[in-house]
Amino acid sequence: MSASFRTPRPPTFRSVRWEPRIYPGTLSHAPRVRHHVRTDLKGFPDEAVDTVELCCSELFANAVAYTASGHEGGEVVRRLSLHRPDILRLQVTDSGWTATRPAVPVDRTARDWAEAEGQRGLFLVDAVARRWGYFPVLPHPSLNLGLCVWADLPVAPDQVPRGLDPFIFTT
C-alpha cells in the first residue's frame, strides 16, 4: 500500500480595496487625509502606515497645488488597495486641467536639493515606492477629467492583518 502525501497549499490571496475617500482641494484638509490613512490601515505595521501617510500627504499636496483640485469646488480622491500580498497601492486623483505631468526634477544639484523648499514630494515617493506612475482618468484629446498618480508601496505579507474583507467601507 502506498502512502499518499499532500502538499499543503499556500493560503489563497484575496485582493482588498478600501472605499475611496473624497476631499475638498484645500491644504487645510491635509491633516484629515493623514488621519484617514491611519484609520483605514489600522492593524498594519507602523512603518508601512507611516510610508503610506507620507506619500499620500505629498500626492494630496501636489494635486491641490498643481491642478484644478486646488480651485473653487475642486476635489481630490484617495484610494487604497492591496492588489498583491506584498504591495499596497495608493492612488490620488485630481480634478484635472493641468498641462504638466508629475515628474521628479532631474536638473538639480545636490546643493539645489538640500536648499529646495518645495518640489520634493515626488522625490520622496520615488525613494520609498517600488514603482509609481500616473494615468489620465479618461484618455481623451480634448477632455481633462483628472490625473491619477499611483504608488506601489511594499508591505510584508506576514504583517498584513488577517481577515480583511475584500471591500472595506470607511467610516
Secondary structure, DSSP 8 states (H G I E B T S, - for coil): ---------------EEE--EEEESSGGGHHHHHHHHHHHTTTS-HHHHHHHHHHHHHHHHHHHHHSGGGSTT-EEEEEEEEEETTEEEEEEE-----S-------S--HHHHHH--S--HHHHHHHH-SEEEEEESS--SS----EEEEEEEE--GGGS-TT--SEE---
